[in-house]
């Protein structure tokens, strides 16, 4: 073989390697874009639907009376958890797309993303309830805080576990909505106090957590940039964690709304709210535990030991960041 042929073979081999390296991540990148689009559409549809439903349920042309304030307080959890989810999606969408193009500080852009979602949601809520300015301002501030606190879940640098956790959260929201359709109570999702000490109130969050954990595991397992054990734990626990944070915000928000509106809360309404929040706390912690446990157990039982060792050797975070960039 001549020197010219050897040189040509080396150049051809290098060209093939470059093409393979360029074409390899294309499918994962498209999957990442599809996941971001699905999350954005789901968050926007959920946010619009829950705000419209809240307005239809409590909106009054001459302001909120005592009954309207109590209904608003009982219905506050649904817009809060959806806004928290939308804030996290906004942070991931901005951090995963705009930051990659501008090459700017990723976390600053992520924060700008979920703050923008919070401002937009708060402004829409204020406009819908502007007939009662004090209550509208309180509701807008509560939803802004929900988007900001929910957006904190989008700050980790590893993109794949965050996106997998958000997809699992969207599954949990769909599960909540389906359960709400099946039940006669419609004051809030997963908060019927009659179910708290029953089998449904205990089993439903656990089943939802298991489903979310399996979804998170499936998404992370199918990703090219393999995640380590903490990534599976984070993604599986995220739906329950968002639920728990939303419950804390809702409990504080109820007190704020009732205080701003000078509502006289009867002992029956107070007992109902107390029992509802107790059910929310129990359900959120159950879902968080079940999701994390299911995802971690699936990681340990379904992934071969050699594959886990190779993932640790490669280092999942860098691959995860590349995989889901637009």
N, C-alpha and C positions, 0 to 999 in steps of 0.2 A: 504493500500500500504506500502510495507516495505521500509526501508532506502536504500536498494540496488536498488530497482526499481526507487525510486525518484532520486537517484544519476545518474542512467542510463538515465532517461528522461531528466535531466538537461544537461548531457553531449551530448545527441543526439540533443537537441534543440540548444546548442551552436555550434555543428558541422554543423547543417543545416544553421545557421546564417552565419558562416564563409564561407561555400560554396556559399551561395547566394551573399555575399558581394564580393567574388572573381569572380563569374561568371557574376554578374550584369554588370560591366563596360566593359566586353569583346566585346560586339557588338559595343558600341560607340568607343572603342579603334580601332576596325577594321575599322569602318567608318572613323576615323581620319587618319589612315594609308592609306586608299583608297583615301581620299581627298588629302593627301600629294603626293601620287604617281601620281594622275591625274594632280595636279598642276606642279609637276616636269617634267612630260612628255610634258605637254602643253607648259611650259616655254622653255624647250629645243628645241622642234619642232619649236616654234615661233621664237626663237632666231636664230636658224640655217637657217630657211627660209628667214627671213628678211635680214640677212647678205649676204646670197647668192644672193638674189634679188638685193640688193644694189650694190654688185660687178658686177652682170650681167648688171645692168643699167648704171653704171658709170666707171667700171674698164677698163683701157686702158693699152696696153702693154708698151707704151712709156710715161706714165704719164698722168695726167689730164690736158687738155687744158681749155680754158675759158668756153667753153660750158659744159665740164664735171664738172667743179667746180660749175657752176650754178645749174646743175641737182643734184649734191650731196647736195648742200644747200637746194634745194627744197624738197629733199627726206630724210632729216635728222630726221624728227620727228618720223617716223615709227620705226627705230632701237632704238631710245632713249626711247620711251614709252615701247617697248618690253623689253629692257634691265632693265629699272626701275622695271618692273613687275618681271623679272627673278631674280633681286637682292633681292626683298622682298621674293620671293619663296625660294631662297637659304638660307636666314636668318631663315625663319620658319622651313625649312627642317633640318638644322643643329641644331637649338635651340630645336626643338621638338624631335629629335631622338638621336643625339650624346650627347647632354647635359644631357638627362635623364639617359643614360648609364654611362657616366663618372662622373656624379654628380658634374660637375664643374660649374664655373660662367656662367650662362645661357646667359646673354647679351653679354659677351665677345665672346662666341662661335657664337652667332647670327651675331655679327659684323664680325667675321672671315668668316662666310658663305657668306654674301653679298659682302665682299671685294674679296673673292676668285672668285665669279661670275664676278665681275668687272674686275679683273686682266685677267681672262680667255677670256672674251669678248673683252677687249682691245687688248690683244695679237693676237687674231684671226683677228680683224679688221686691226691691223698693218701689219700682214702677207699678207692679201688680197690686201692692197693698198701700199705695201712696195716699189713699183716702184717709188712712190713719197713720200719720207721719211717724209718730213715736214707735209704734209697733213695726212699721215698715223699716225704719232705721235699725231697730234691734234685730229683726229678721235678716236684713242684709249683712249686718256685722257678724251674726252667727254663721251664716253661710260662707262668708269670706274666711272666717277662722277655720271652718271645716275644710275648705279647699287648701288652705296653707298647711294645716296639720296632716291632711291626707297626702299632700305633695311631698312631705318629708320622706315618705316611703319610696320616692323616686330618686333620692339623692345618692344611693350606693353606685359606685362606678361600674360594677358588673351589670350589664344591661339584661342579659338573658334571664337570671332569676327574677329580676324586677318585672319584666314583661310576662314571664310565666305566672308570677303571683297575681298580676293584674288580670290576666285572662281567667285565672281561678276565681278571683273576686267577682268578675262579671258572671261567671257560672253561679256563684253563690247568690248574687242579686237576682238572677233568673229563677233560681230555686226559691228564693223568698217571694218573688212575685207570683210564682205558681202556687205556692202554699197560700198566699193571700187570696188568690182566686178561689181556692177550694174551701176556705173558711168563711164563716158568716161575718166575723169581725173584720173591719177594714180600717181601723183607726191607725194602725202602723204595722209594719212588717215584723213578724216574729215577736210580737209583744202582746198577744192575747193572754191575759192573766189566768183565764180558766184552764189554759194548757200547762201552766207552770209546774204543777204537781202531777200532771198526767203523763201518760206514756208518750204522747205526741210531742209535748213540750220538751221532753228529755231526749227523745230519739231523733227528732228532726234536725237539730243542730249537729248532732254527732254524725248522722248520715251525710249532711251537707259538708261537714269537714272532711269526711273520708273521700267524697267525690272530688272536692277541691284538691286534696292531697294527690289523688290519682291523676287529675288533670295536670297539676304542676309537675309531677314526675314524668308523665308522658311527654310534655313539652320540652323539659330539660333533657330527657333521654334522647329525643329526636334531634336535638340541636347538634350542630357540627362541633362548636366549641364546647366541650364537655364541662359540666359544672362539678365542683367538689361538694362534699357533704354539707357544708354551711349554706351553699346555694339552694340545695333541696330543702333544707330546714327553713330557710327564709321564705322561699316561694310557697311552701305548704302552709306556713303559719300566717302569711300575709292576709288572707281573707278574714280570718278570725281577729287578727290584730286591728284591721281597719274597722271591723264591727265593734270591737271594744272601745277604740278611740271615739268612734261616732256615738256610742252610748254615753260616754263621759261628757262629750260636747252637748248631746241632747239633754242630759239631766241639768246641766248648767243653763242651757238655752231655755228650757221650760221655766225655770225660776226667773230668768231675765224677762221673758215675754209676759209672764203673769204679773211680774212686778211693774213693768212699764205700763201695762194695760189696766192696772189697779183692779185685777179680777178677784172676786171673792170665791175662793175655792172651798167647796163643801168637803165634809169629812169623807164622803163617798168618793168624790173625785180624787182627793188626796190619797186615799187608800188604793184606788185604781192605778194612779201614776206610780206609787211606790211599788206595787206588785208588778207592774209592767216593766219598770227599770230593773227590778231584781231578776225578772225573767230574761231581760236583755243581757245582763252581766253573765248570768249562768250560760246562756246560749253562746255568747261570744267566746267565752273561755273554753267551752266545750268544743266549739268549732276550731278554735286555734290549736288546741291540744290534738284533736283528731286529725286535722290537716297536716300538722308537723309530724305526728307519729306515723301516719300513713306514708307520707313522702319519704321519710327516713328509712322506714322498714322496707319499702319498695327498693330504695337505693341499696340497702344491704343484702336483700334477698334475690333481687332480679338482675343486678349488675354483677358480672363475674369479677372475682378478686383481681385478676390480671388487668381487666379494663379499669378498675378503680385505681390501681397502682399507676397505670399509664397516664390517667387523667391527672393524678397528683404530680407526676413527673413533668408533664407538659406545662401545667399551670393554667387553670381554666379562665382566669379573669381576663387576660389579654385577648384570648380567643373570643370570649363573650363580647367584649367591647367591639371587636371588628365585625362580628357576625351580624349584629343588629343595627349597624350604621346604615343610613340611607345613602 
